[in-house]
Amino acid sequence: MSKLANDLIGIFKLVSRDSELMNLAYYKELSNPANIDVQQRDDFDDILKGIIVRAPKSNDLKEDDPQCRICMYFGNGYTTHNKRITSQDVMIDVYTHIDHFEDNDPRSLKIIDRLIDIVYDKNVAGVGKVANINRMLIANPPDGYLGYKLIFSFGAPQ
């Protein structure tokens, strides 16, 4: 398997194993005592496939099927002044259904804060520590959704 593929899988594993993030992305009512840790559910593998996608895929998000989606994929890679190190952008798009998850709860911002906590200043797979974080609004999210793009820049060995 290629180095880039291994690096993306490493980031995916780190993010998908975080129970707080998974609960934020799955449950509408976070304070409901009937909620169990989503990772303990028998159908977690199916739930995970809907929450985290390793591509910029949002065309299947529908206004009448409210959910949260985290898309993660590599962006641009850059050479640096050190021939042994490159800089790699990791793109993470966060989509939240406005009426279902954003009503009186800034869920998208909570998910973004948790993602930053998970990856900031961490060595992930073969990718180095986060050197920079950018956040921007996604201009044309699917109908009924709010979207943010995070760009994490990592140093990576060649």
The 8 nearest C-alpha neighbors of each residue, nearest first, counted from 0:
[[1, 4, 2, 5, 3, 6, 8, 7],
 [2, 0, 4, 3, 5, 6, 7, 8],
 [1, 3, 5, 4, 6, 0, 125, 7],
 [2, 4, 6, 5, 1, 7, 73, 0],
 [5, 3, 7, 1, 6, 2, 8, 0],
 [6, 4, 8, 2, 3, 7, 9, 1],
 [5, 7, 3, 9, 124, 4, 8, 125],
 [6, 8, 10, 4, 9, 5, 11, 3],
 [9, 7, 11, 5, 6, 10, 12, 4],
 [10, 8, 124, 6, 12, 7, 11, 5],
 [9, 11, 13, 7, 8, 12, 123, 14],
 [12, 10, 8, 14, 9, 13, 15, 7],
 [13, 11, 15, 9, 10, 14, 16, 8],
 [12, 14, 10, 11, 16, 15, 9, 17],
 [13, 15, 11, 12, 16, 17, 10, 117],
 [14, 16, 12, 17, 13, 11, 21, 51],
 [17, 15, 14, 13, 12, 18, 21, 38],
 [18, 16, 20, 15, 19, 14, 21, 13],
 [17, 19, 21, 20, 22, 16, 38, 36],
 [20, 18, 22, 21, 17, 23, 113, 36],
 [21, 19, 23, 18, 22, 17, 24, 113],
 [20, 22, 18, 24, 23, 19, 25, 17],
 [21, 23, 25, 19, 24, 20, 26, 37],
 [24, 22, 20, 21, 25, 26, 19, 110],
 [23, 25, 21, 67, 22, 20, 26, 50],
 [24, 26, 22, 23, 21, 27, 67, 66],
 [27, 25, 28, 22, 29, 23, 24, 34],
 [26, 28, 100, 29, 25, 99, 23, 24],
 [29, 27, 30, 26, 31, 34, 100, 23],
 [28, 30, 31, 26, 27, 23, 22, 34],
 [29, 31, 28, 32, 34, 33, 27, 26],
 [30, 32, 33, 28, 29, 34, 26, 27],
 [33, 31, 34, 30, 35, 29, 28, 36],
 [34, 32, 31, 35, 30, 29, 28, 36],
 [35, 33, 32, 31, 36, 29, 26, 37],
 [34, 36, 37, 33, 39, 40, 32, 38],
 [35, 37, 38, 39, 34, 22, 18, 40],
 [36, 38, 39, 40, 35, 22, 43, 21],
 [37, 39, 36, 40, 43, 18, 21, 16],
 [40, 38, 37, 36, 41, 43, 35, 42],
 [39, 41, 43, 37, 42, 38, 36, 35],
 [40, 42, 43, 39, 44, 38, 37, 45],
 [41, 43, 40, 45, 44, 46, 39, 38],
 [44, 42, 46, 40, 45, 38, 41, 47],
 [45, 43, 47, 46, 42, 48, 41, 38],
 [46, 44, 48, 43, 47, 42, 49, 50],
 [45, 47, 43, 49, 44, 48, 42, 50],
 [46, 48, 50, 44, 49, 45, 43, 51],
 [49, 47, 45, 46, 50, 51, 44, 52],
 [50, 48, 47, 46, 51, 45, 68, 52],
 [49, 51, 68, 47, 48, 69, 67, 46],
 [52, 50, 69, 70, 48, 47, 49, 68],
 [51, 53, 70, 54, 71, 69, 48, 50],
 [54, 52, 71, 72, 70, 51, 55, 11],
 [53, 55, 72, 56, 52, 70, 71, 73],
 [54, 56, 70, 57, 71, 72, 53, 92],
 [57, 55, 54, 58, 70, 52, 59, 53],
 [56, 58, 59, 60, 55, 141, 140, 68],
 [57, 59, 60, 56, 141, 61, 140, 55],
 [58, 60, 57, 61, 56, 141, 64, 62],
 [61, 59, 57, 58, 141, 62, 64, 66],
 [60, 62, 64, 63, 59, 65, 142, 141],
 [61, 63, 143, 64, 142, 65, 60, 144],
 [62, 64, 61, 65, 143, 60, 96, 66],
 [65, 63, 61, 62, 66, 60, 96, 99],
 [66, 64, 96, 63, 62, 99, 61, 67],
 [67, 65, 96, 95, 64, 68, 25, 24],
 [66, 68, 95, 24, 94, 50, 96, 25],
 [69, 67, 50, 94, 93, 51, 70, 66],
 [68, 70, 93, 51, 92, 50, 52, 71],
 [71, 69, 52, 92, 91, 55, 53, 54],
 [72, 70, 91, 53, 90, 54, 52, 69],
 [71, 73, 90, 54, 53, 89, 74, 91],
 [74, 72, 89, 90, 88, 75, 71, 7],
 [73, 75, 88, 89, 90, 72, 76, 87],
 [74, 76, 88, 87, 77, 73, 89, 86],
 [77, 75, 87, 86, 88, 74, 85, 78],
 [78, 76, 86, 85, 87, 79, 75, 88],
 [77, 79, 85, 86, 80, 76, 84, 82],
 [78, 80, 81, 85, 84, 77, 82, 86],
 [79, 81, 82, 78, 84, 85, 83, 77],
 [80, 82, 79, 83, 84, 85, 78, 156],
 [81, 83, 84, 80, 79, 78, 85, 157],
 [84, 82, 157, 81, 156, 85, 79, 155],
 [85, 83, 156, 157, 155, 81, 82, 79],
 [86, 84, 78, 155, 79, 77, 154, 156],
 [85, 87, 154, 77, 153, 76, 155, 78],
 [88, 86, 76, 153, 152, 75, 154, 77],
 [89, 87, 152, 74, 75, 151, 73, 76],
 [90, 88, 73, 151, 74, 150, 72, 152],
 [89, 91, 150, 72, 71, 73, 149, 74],
 [90, 92, 71, 149, 70, 148, 150, 93],
 [91, 93, 148, 70, 69, 147, 149, 90],
 [92, 94, 69, 147, 146, 68, 148, 91],
 [95, 93, 146, 68, 67, 145, 144, 69],
 [96, 94, 67, 145, 144, 107, 97, 100],
 [95, 97, 144, 65, 99, 100, 66, 143],
 [96, 98, 101, 144, 99, 100, 143, 95],
 [99, 97, 102, 96, 101, 100, 143, 65],
 [98, 100, 96, 97, 101, 65, 102, 27],
 [101, 99, 96, 97, 102, 27, 106, 98],
 [102, 100, 97, 104, 105, 106, 98, 103],
 [101, 103, 104, 98, 100, 99, 97, 105],
 [104, 102, 101, 105, 100, 106, 98, 99],
 [105, 103, 101, 106, 102, 100, 107, 109],
 [106, 104, 101, 108, 107, 109, 103, 102],
 [107, 105, 109, 108, 104, 101, 100, 110],
 [106, 108, 110, 109, 105, 95, 111, 93],
 [107, 109, 111, 110, 106, 105, 112, 113],
 [108, 110, 106, 112, 111, 107, 113, 105],
 [109, 111, 113, 107, 108, 112, 114, 106],
 [110, 112, 108, 114, 113, 109, 107, 115],
 [113, 111, 109, 115, 110, 114, 108, 116],
 [112, 114, 116, 110, 115, 111, 109, 117],
 [115, 113, 117, 111, 116, 112, 110, 118],
 [114, 116, 112, 113, 119, 117, 118, 111],
 [117, 115, 113, 114, 119, 118, 112, 111],
 [116, 118, 114, 115, 119, 113, 14, 13],
 [117, 119, 121, 115, 116, 120, 114, 129],
 [120, 118, 115, 121, 129, 116, 117, 128],
 [119, 121, 128, 129, 118, 122, 130, 116],
 [122, 120, 128, 118, 119, 123, 129, 127],
 [123, 121, 128, 127, 126, 124, 120, 125],
 [122, 124, 126, 121, 10, 125, 9, 127],
 [123, 125, 9, 6, 126, 122, 10, 5],
 [126, 124, 6, 123, 127, 155, 156, 122],
 [125, 127, 155, 123, 124, 6, 122, 153],
 [128, 126, 154, 122, 155, 153, 123, 125],
 [127, 129, 122, 120, 121, 153, 130, 154],
 [130, 128, 153, 120, 119, 152, 131, 151],
 [129, 131, 153, 152, 128, 154, 132, 151],
 [130, 132, 152, 129, 151, 133, 153, 150],
 [133, 131, 151, 150, 152, 134, 149, 130],
 [134, 132, 150, 149, 151, 131, 135, 148],
 [135, 133, 149, 148, 150, 132, 147, 136],
 [136, 134, 148, 147, 137, 149, 133, 150],
 [135, 137, 147, 138, 146, 148, 134, 145],
 [138, 136, 146, 147, 139, 140, 148, 135],
 [137, 139, 136, 140, 146, 147, 135, 145],
 [140, 138, 137, 141, 146, 142, 145, 136],
 [139, 141, 146, 144, 137, 145, 138, 142],
 [140, 142, 144, 143, 60, 139, 57, 58],
 [143, 141, 144, 62, 140, 61, 60, 139],
 [142, 144, 62, 97, 96, 141, 145, 98],
 [145, 143, 96, 97, 95, 141, 142, 140],
 [144, 146, 95, 94, 97, 140, 96, 147],
 [147, 145, 94, 137, 93, 140, 136, 144],
 [148, 146, 136, 137, 93, 135, 92, 149],
 [147, 149, 92, 135, 134, 91, 137, 136],
 [150, 148, 134, 91, 133, 90, 92, 151],
 [149, 151, 90, 133, 132, 89, 88, 152],
 [150, 152, 132, 89, 88, 131, 129, 149],
 [153, 151, 88, 131, 130, 87, 129, 89],
 [154, 152, 129, 87, 130, 127, 128, 86],
 [153, 155, 86, 127, 85, 87, 128, 126],
 [156, 154, 126, 127, 85, 84, 86, 153],
 [155, 157, 84, 83, 85, 154, 126, 125],
 [156, 83, 84, 85, 155, 82, 78, 2]]
